[in-house]
């Protein structure tokens, strides 16, 4: 909430005083989503900040979330999403009108889009498929999406986890009903919530040492280390 800091424990430098929604690494680049919807790029080698890179390049230069599909960056926004190609490619389907994209994932020509009001929508060559409270997704406010070998795991704000396999959706065992973030660490699913963070080993959830704080991001920084940010700080964890 206090801004963007670059550095390492004990040596942090303030880069921006704006509230930050998301920080993620795509390839060798670090991208920052501001609470205002601005999207910045950070060059850690030269310690340069390139502010609001979509201004002038996008019809709607507002970014709500970042997703990844290999090296391709997917940018959720208001009423649709953009793909970080050259030039930028934007999609504003009528099914997303007046909604906010809160999570996005993709495979080949398929895009799964989580929203604030409409649940999950899948866009592909066969058309649009929806999951919402009318067909199995009990909470329409989606906070996160995570591709796993078992299927697409969906995190929701009030009803925990669900999993999509093909066209079907069902509940997935969850350590919390208020999911904020999802990630994978060495093949294990990691869940962040309003009241802590957990990692799944087999069929059991093990609590991670974040003092039960609200999880704001989950990032693997090395094969053996995970960074979890919370509303109160940063936790660097080794493989349990």
Helices and strands as residue ranges (DSSP letters): E 4-8, E 11-16, E 20-26, E 29-34, E 39-43, E 48-50, E 65-69, E 72-76, E 81-83, E 89-91, G 94-96, E 101-107, E 110-115, E 120-124, E 127-131, E 142-148, E 151-156, E 161-165, E 168-172, E 179-185, E 188-193, E 196-201, E 204-207, E 215-222, E 225-230, E 234-238
